[in-house]
Amino acid sequence: MMNDIIADSLTRIRNAAMRRLEHTTLQYAKIIVSILDVFMVNGFIESYKVHDTHGKQSIKVVLKYKENGKSVFSEIKRISKPGRRVYKGRNELKRFKNGYGLIVVSTSKGVISNKEAYRVNVGGEVLCSIW
């Protein structure tokens, strides 16, 4: 039994990028789809697609690489964990890694990036960071 599907998904993406795989498969959850939406809009992954195989859903994520073959992200990290939740206010979400990184935040407006959370004046639970 898996307790943290977000950490598992981030680990699968990180491992696939280290091995320079074209794509990877994740377990389906609405929160994972929301996080992947944020990653795709900000250019960290190429695309994703939800597949239904015999009643069990999975997500196929197509990874994105630079011209030299390296992944477009250097680090992907889970921040808030089931045993220790991390919440940040609007002003604490201003910038990450001098504007090169991205923090994914679960807010009352949905799962959005730190830049969007600052723009719409909301804080929330910090799910993960990527840069």
N, CA, C and O of each residue as an XYZ file, in Angstrom:
524
protein
N       0.834     -1.174      0.000
C       0.000      0.000      0.000
C       0.886      1.247      0.000
O       1.870      1.325      0.735
N       0.522      2.208     -0.828
C       1.296      3.437     -0.944
C       0.576      4.565     -0.220
O      -0.618      4.779     -0.426
N       1.305      5.286      0.631
C       0.707      6.385      1.375
C       0.782      7.713      0.642
O      -0.124      8.538      0.766
N       1.839      7.930     -0.115
C       2.059      9.229     -0.732
C       2.206      9.083     -2.243
O       3.302      8.840     -2.746
N       1.101      9.233     -2.958
C       1.099      9.048     -4.409
C       1.850     10.182     -5.109
O       2.392      9.979     -6.196
N       1.888     11.369     -4.505
C       2.622     12.488     -5.105
C       4.121     12.206     -5.079
O       4.800     12.393     -6.088
N       4.641     11.761     -3.945
C       6.071     11.443     -3.846
C       6.444     10.320     -4.800
O       7.508     10.362     -5.418
N       5.586      9.319     -4.928
C       5.842      8.218     -5.847
C       5.896      8.721     -7.292
O       6.773      8.317     -8.056
N       4.976      9.586     -7.664
C       4.937     10.118     -9.030
C       6.166     10.973     -9.333
O       6.760     10.854    -10.405
N       6.544     11.832     -8.389
C       7.725     12.665     -8.588
C       8.984     11.813     -8.709
O       9.868     12.122     -9.508
N       9.070     10.748     -7.925
C      10.218      9.841     -7.998
C      10.264      9.134     -9.342
O      11.341      8.973     -9.917
N       9.127      8.714     -9.848
C       9.096      8.060    -11.166
C       9.538      9.008    -12.271
O      10.263      8.606    -13.181
N       9.105     10.272    -12.199
C       9.516     11.267    -13.195
C      11.018     11.527    -13.079
O      11.716     11.577    -14.091
N      11.520     11.694    -11.851
C      12.941     11.952    -11.621
C      13.797     10.790    -12.129
O      14.810     11.011    -12.792
N      13.399      9.567    -11.824
C      14.165      8.396    -12.253
C      14.152      8.239    -13.773
O      15.176      7.897    -14.365
N      13.023      8.481    -14.400
C      12.937      8.376    -15.859
C      13.807      9.434    -16.529
O      14.437      9.167    -17.553
N      13.843     10.635    -15.953
C      14.675     11.705    -16.514
C      16.164     11.378    -16.356
O      16.959     11.659    -17.253
N      16.540     10.790    -15.228
C      17.946     10.411    -15.025
C      18.374      9.337    -16.023
O      19.523      9.313    -16.464
N      17.449      8.456    -16.372
C      17.754      7.392    -17.342
C      17.526      7.844    -18.776
O      17.747      7.078    -19.714
N      17.083      9.090    -18.950
C      16.807      9.696    -20.262
C      15.777      8.892    -21.061
O      15.924      8.689    -22.267
N      14.740      8.444    -20.364
C      13.653      7.734    -21.022
C      12.739      8.733    -21.726
O      12.647      9.894    -21.328
N      12.079      8.276    -22.756
C      11.173      9.146    -23.511
C       9.899      9.438    -22.726
O       9.372     10.549    -22.780
N       9.405      8.439    -21.995
C       8.165      8.604    -21.228
C       8.197      7.720    -19.997
O       9.046      6.836    -19.873
N       7.263      7.966    -19.087
C       7.097      7.145    -17.901
C       5.608      7.030    -17.585
O       4.808      7.836    -18.060
N       5.238      6.043    -16.792
C       3.841      5.804    -16.444
C       3.631      6.029    -14.956
O       4.391      5.528    -14.126
N       2.588      6.790    -14.627
C       2.245      7.095    -13.237
C       0.873      6.538    -12.910
O       0.059      6.296    -13.802
N       0.622      6.336    -11.622
C      -0.709      5.935    -11.189
C      -1.630      7.150    -11.266
O      -1.192      8.283    -11.067
N      -2.898      6.908    -11.552
C      -3.843      8.003    -11.742
C      -4.362      8.534    -10.412
O      -4.722      7.773     -9.514
N      -4.389      9.852    -10.310
C      -5.070     10.579     -9.238
C      -5.322     11.988     -9.757
O      -4.527     12.511    -10.537
N      -6.404     12.596     -9.336
C      -6.736     13.943     -9.800
C      -5.648     14.949     -9.437
O      -5.344     15.850    -10.218
N      -5.062     14.792     -8.245
C      -4.019     15.715     -7.803
C      -2.780     15.608     -8.693
O      -2.114     16.610     -8.954
N      -2.475     14.406     -9.157
C      -1.328     14.204    -10.047
C      -1.587     14.886    -11.386
O      -0.689     15.518    -11.942
N      -2.793     14.765    -11.904
C      -3.153     15.426    -13.162
C      -3.019     16.943    -13.010
O      -2.535     17.616    -13.920
N      -3.444     17.480    -11.865
C      -3.333     18.925    -11.619
C      -1.874     19.369    -11.569
O      -1.525     20.414    -12.118
N      -1.025     18.585    -10.916
C       0.408     18.904    -10.847
C       1.031     18.836    -12.236
O       1.834     19.696    -12.598
N       0.667     17.818    -13.017
C       1.203     17.686    -14.374
C       0.755     18.839    -15.267
O       1.500     19.262    -16.151
N      -0.458     19.352    -15.044
C      -0.925     20.531    -15.784
C       0.009     21.720    -15.532
O       0.392     22.428    -16.463
N       0.365     21.927    -14.266
C       1.258     23.031    -13.910
C       2.632     22.823    -14.552
O       3.214     23.764    -15.092
N       3.154     21.585    -14.493
C       4.456     21.278    -15.102
C       4.425     21.532    -16.606
O       5.376     22.086    -17.158
N       3.345     21.134    -17.272
C       3.260     21.268    -18.719
C       3.140     22.741    -19.135
O       3.785     23.168    -20.092
N       2.333     23.501    -18.431
C       2.170     24.920    -18.755
C       3.499     25.664    -18.602
O       3.781     26.592    -19.360
N       4.306     25.264    -17.633
C       5.575     25.942    -17.375
C       6.763     25.306    -18.094
O       7.904     25.709    -17.867
N       6.514     24.319    -18.958
C       7.552     23.777    -19.818
C       8.476     22.747    -19.208
O       9.581     22.554    -19.716
N       8.076     22.075    -18.141
C       8.928     21.067    -17.534
C       8.686     19.660    -18.076
O       9.557     18.797    -17.960
N       7.517     19.419    -18.663
C       7.245     18.154    -19.348
C       6.634     18.474    -20.706
O       6.073     19.549    -20.913
N       6.754     17.522    -21.627
C       6.225     17.716    -22.984
C       4.695     17.606    -22.992
O       3.999     18.510    -23.452
N       4.188     16.480    -22.473
C       2.744     16.245    -22.444
C       2.439     15.069    -21.521
O       3.342     14.415    -21.001
N       1.154     14.819    -21.332
C       0.714     13.633    -20.602
C      -0.635     13.209    -21.143
O      -1.359     14.004    -21.743
N      -0.968     11.929    -20.921
C      -2.252     11.404    -21.387
C      -2.740     10.361    -20.390
O      -1.965      9.524    -19.928
N      -4.026     10.416    -20.063
C      -4.628      9.454    -19.146
C      -5.101      8.252    -19.950
O      -5.847      8.396    -20.918
N      -4.658      7.054    -19.541
C      -5.045      5.812    -20.210
C      -5.927      4.994    -19.283
O      -5.727      4.979    -18.068
N      -6.911      4.311    -19.873
C      -7.793      3.417    -19.117
C      -7.579      1.998    -19.627
O      -7.946      1.674    -20.756
N      -6.979      1.149    -18.781
C      -6.704     -0.227    -19.160
C      -7.474     -1.163    -18.237
O      -7.142     -1.292    -17.058
N      -8.485     -1.803    -18.766
C      -9.295     -2.770    -18.011
C      -9.828     -2.167    -16.709
O      -9.799     -2.820    -15.667
N     -10.311     -0.931    -16.766
C     -10.910     -0.297    -15.597
C      -9.921      0.371    -14.667
O     -10.335      1.022    -13.708
N      -8.611      0.232    -14.918
C      -7.600      0.860    -14.078
C      -6.934      1.972    -14.880
O      -6.425      1.745    -15.978
N      -6.945      3.176    -14.315
C      -6.386      4.315    -15.035
C      -4.917      4.529    -14.682
O      -4.485      4.281    -13.556
N      -4.161      4.996    -15.680
C      -2.768      5.372    -15.480
C      -2.490      6.605    -16.330
O      -3.284      6.965    -17.199
N      -1.369      7.238    -16.074
C      -0.996      8.457    -16.789
C       0.344      8.219    -17.460
O       1.309      7.821    -16.807
N       0.407      8.464    -18.770
C       1.661      8.364    -19.511
C       2.202      9.781    -19.681
O       1.559     10.633    -20.294
N       3.396     10.023    -19.128
C       4.018     11.345    -19.163
C       5.173     11.315    -20.157
O       6.076     10.486    -20.045
N       5.140     12.226    -21.133
C       6.232     12.365    -22.098
C       7.170     13.437    -21.568
O       6.775     14.588    -21.384
N       8.422     13.044    -21.324
C       9.401     13.950    -20.731
C      10.010     14.880    -21.775
O       9.989     14.591    -22.972
N      10.542     15.978    -21.312
C      11.113     16.995    -22.195
C      12.611     17.114    -21.908
O      13.035     17.106    -20.753
N      13.408     17.226    -22.983
C      14.857     17.333    -22.852
C      15.380     18.510    -23.664
O      14.739     18.968    -24.610
N      16.559     18.990    -23.274
C      17.237     20.057    -24.028
C      17.916     19.435    -25.246
O      17.905     18.216    -25.416
N      18.514     20.292    -26.101
C      19.189     19.789    -27.302
C      20.373     18.884    -26.976
O      20.678     17.966    -27.737
N      21.048     19.139    -25.837
C      22.201     18.317    -25.470
C      21.812     17.007    -24.778
O      22.685     16.257    -24.343
N      20.515     16.730    -24.675
C      20.051     15.466    -24.111
C      19.784     15.494    -22.620
O      19.329     14.493    -22.066
N      20.051     16.611    -21.946
C      19.790     16.713    -20.515
C      18.340     17.111    -20.273
O      17.706     17.758    -21.107
N      17.843     16.718    -19.135
C      16.466     17.039    -18.765
C      16.322     18.544    -18.565
O      17.287     19.213    -18.194
N      15.125     19.084    -18.808
C      14.895     20.518    -18.648
C      14.848     20.922    -17.173
O      14.935     22.112    -16.869
N      14.713     19.969    -16.252
C      14.745     20.293    -14.832
C      15.947     19.620    -14.168
O      16.354     18.521    -14.544
N      16.499     20.306    -13.176
C      17.656     19.790    -12.444
C      17.229     18.995    -11.219
O      17.847     17.991    -10.865
N      16.161     19.460    -10.579
C      15.720     18.830     -9.342
C      14.205     18.905     -9.237
O      13.590     19.911     -9.591
N      13.621     17.830     -8.747
C      12.184     17.797     -8.473
C      12.044     17.194     -7.081
O      12.572     16.116     -6.810
N      11.329     17.893     -6.197
C      11.374     17.540     -4.776
C      10.001     17.696     -4.128
O       9.292     18.669     -4.386
N       9.637     16.744     -3.294
C       8.396     16.811     -2.517
C       8.655     17.649     -1.285
O       9.623     17.400     -0.566
N       7.812     18.642     -1.022
C       8.003     19.536      0.127
C       7.088     19.116      1.284
O       7.572     18.705      2.339
N       5.784     19.216      1.092
C       4.821     18.859      2.120
C       4.601     17.353      2.086
O       4.282     16.791      1.038
N       4.771     16.704      3.225
C       4.655     15.245      3.295
C       3.490     14.866      4.206
O       3.019     15.698      4.982
N       3.022     13.630      4.122
C       1.892     13.244      4.982
C       2.175     13.427      6.477
O       1.260     13.729      7.243
N       3.408     13.249      6.891
C       3.744     13.396      8.308
C       4.051     14.814      8.718
O       4.052     15.130      9.908
N       4.314     15.679      7.747
C       4.664     17.069      8.042
C       4.193     17.965      6.907
O       4.872     18.112      5.891
N       3.036     18.553      7.093
C       2.469     19.443      6.081
C       3.145     20.807      6.166
O       3.453     21.297      7.253
N       3.368     21.408      5.005
C       4.011     22.721      4.937
C       3.056     23.682      4.245
O       2.621     23.440      3.120
N       2.736     24.774      4.929
C       1.841     25.796      4.384
C       2.595     27.115      4.302
O       3.381     27.452      5.188
N       2.345     27.854      3.231
C       2.983     29.160      3.044
C       1.916     30.188      2.689
O       0.934     29.888      2.012
N       2.136     31.393      3.160
C       1.255     32.499      2.813
C       1.646     33.084      1.466
O       2.649     32.691      0.871
N       0.858     34.009      1.003
C       1.072     34.630     -0.304
C       2.461     35.244     -0.427
O       3.138     35.039     -1.435
N       2.893     35.991      0.577
C       4.181     36.686      0.504
C       5.375     35.744      0.566
O       6.460     36.108      0.114
N       5.207     34.560      1.104
C       6.302     33.584      1.173
C       6.469     32.823     -0.144
O       7.445     32.092     -0.313
N       5.535     32.986     -1.067
C       5.571     32.258     -2.337
C       6.077     33.122     -3.490
O       5.928     32.745     -4.652
N       6.666     34.259     -3.190
C       6.995     35.231     -4.225
C       7.905     34.658     -5.314
O       7.496     34.583     -6.473
N       9.113     34.260     -4.972
C      10.060     33.749     -5.965
C      10.757     32.514     -5.430
O      10.919     32.343     -4.222
N      11.167     31.653     -6.356
C      11.894     30.441     -5.990
C      13.045     30.267     -6.971
O      12.840     30.320     -8.184
N      14.231     30.063     -6.465
C      15.439     29.888     -7.283
C      15.617     31.056     -8.256
O      15.917     30.873     -9.435
N      15.421     32.264     -7.716
C      15.618     33.496     -8.491
C      14.736     33.566     -9.733
O      15.112     34.183    -10.729
N      13.579     32.945     -9.677
C      12.644     32.983    -10.798
C      12.799     31.825    -11.768
O      11.958     31.655    -12.651
N      13.857     31.014    -11.630
C      14.066     29.877    -12.531
C      13.288     28.646    -12.080
O      12.958     27.791    -12.902
N      12.995     28.547    -10.801
C      12.281     27.398    -10.275
C      10.795     27.662    -10.138
O      10.303     28.763    -10.385
N      10.103     26.617     -9.739
C       8.653     26.683     -9.621
C       8.230     25.901     -8.390
O       8.740     24.813     -8.123
N       7.297     26.465     -7.650
C       6.701     25.765     -6.508
C       5.255     25.480     -6.875
O       4.546     26.370     -7.345
N       4.812     24.241     -6.663
C       3.423     23.862     -6.926
C       2.676     23.927     -5.594
O       3.072     23.296     -4.614
N       1.585     24.703     -5.576
C       0.844     24.986     -4.350
C      -0.607     24.552     -4.510
O      -1.237     24.824     -5.531
N      -1.129     23.878     -3.493
C      -2.541     23.522     -3.466
C      -3.277     24.624     -2.704
O      -3.067     24.799     -1.504
N      -4.135     25.362     -3.399
C      -4.835     26.495     -2.799
C      -6.345     26.300     -2.907
O      -6.826     25.292     -3.425
N      -7.063     27.276     -2.412
C      -8.521     27.252     -2.549
C      -8.931     27.492     -4.005
O     -10.073     27.218     -4.374
N      -8.023     27.994     -4.827
C      -8.263     28.222     -6.260
C      -7.815     27.028     -7.101
O      -7.868     27.090     -8.330
N      -7.376     25.943     -6.463
C      -6.894     24.762     -7.174
C      -5.393     24.617     -7.031
O      -4.763     25.352     -6.270
N      -4.816     23.672     -7.760
C      -3.375     23.443     -7.742
C      -2.763     24.367     -8.782
O      -3.033     24.243     -9.976
N      -1.925     25.309     -8.309
C      -1.340     26.326     -9.182
C       0.129     26.541     -8.840
O       0.622     26.029     -7.835
N       0.822     27.296     -9.678
C       2.230     27.609     -9.423
C       2.339     28.743     -8.410
O       1.358     29.431     -8.129
N       3.541     28.934     -7.863
C       3.743     29.996     -6.881
C       3.533     31.375     -7.503
O       3.049     32.285     -6.829
N       3.886     31.540     -8.763
C       3.701     32.836     -9.434
C       2.209     33.164     -9.548
O       1.784     34.291     -9.296
N       1.436     32.166     -9.928
C      -0.017     32.357    -10.059
C      -0.647     32.604     -8.689
O      -1.542     33.440     -8.568
N      -0.188     31.882     -7.645
C      -0.719     32.067     -6.291
C      -0.440     33.484     -5.793
O      -1.294     34.098     -5.153
N       0.735     33.994     -6.082
C       1.066     35.364     -5.685
C       0.188     36.366     -6.437
O      -0.260     37.363     -5.870
N      -0.049     36.089     -7.713
C      -0.853     36.989     -8.541
C      -2.310     37.064     -8.075
O      -2.906     38.141     -8.052
N      -2.882     35.897     -7.701
C      -4.293     35.888     -7.273
C      -4.449     36.067     -5.763
O      -5.552     35.967     -5.226
N      -3.316     36.335     -5.079
C      -3.317     36.684     -3.664
C      -3.818     35.560     -2.749
O      -4.663     35.793     -1.885
N      -3.293     34.336     -2.941
C      -3.644     33.215     -2.069
C      -2.377     32.455     -1.654
O      -1.364     32.484     -2.352
N      -2.454     31.792     -0.533
C      -1.411     30.894     -0.065
C      -1.997     29.501      0.004
O      -3.157     29.293     -0.351
N      -1.195     28.536      0.464
C      -1.718     27.182      0.581
C      -0.646     26.181      0.932
O       0.432     26.537      1.407
N      -0.958     24.920      0.691
C      -0.016     23.837      0.992
C       0.990     23.702     -0.142
O       0.610     23.586     -1.307
N       2.263     23.718      0.198
C       3.335     23.606     -0.773
C       3.549     22.125     -1.091
O       4.086     21.387     -0.264
N       3.135     21.688     -2.277
C       3.219     20.270     -2.641
C       4.615     19.858     -3.046
O       5.165     18.901     -2.501
N       5.206     20.581     -4.012
C       6.526     20.196     -4.513
C       7.207     21.389     -5.157
O       6.594     22.430     -5.391
N       8.501     21.210     -5.438
C       9.248     22.243     -6.155
C       9.991     21.583     -7.312
O      10.340     20.404     -7.250
N      10.226     22.353     -8.360
C      10.944     21.867     -9.522
C      11.766     23.025    -10.070
O      11.300     24.163    -10.126
N      12.991     22.720    -10.471
C      13.832     23.734    -11.106
C      14.887     23.089    -11.953
O      15.694     23.785    -12.570
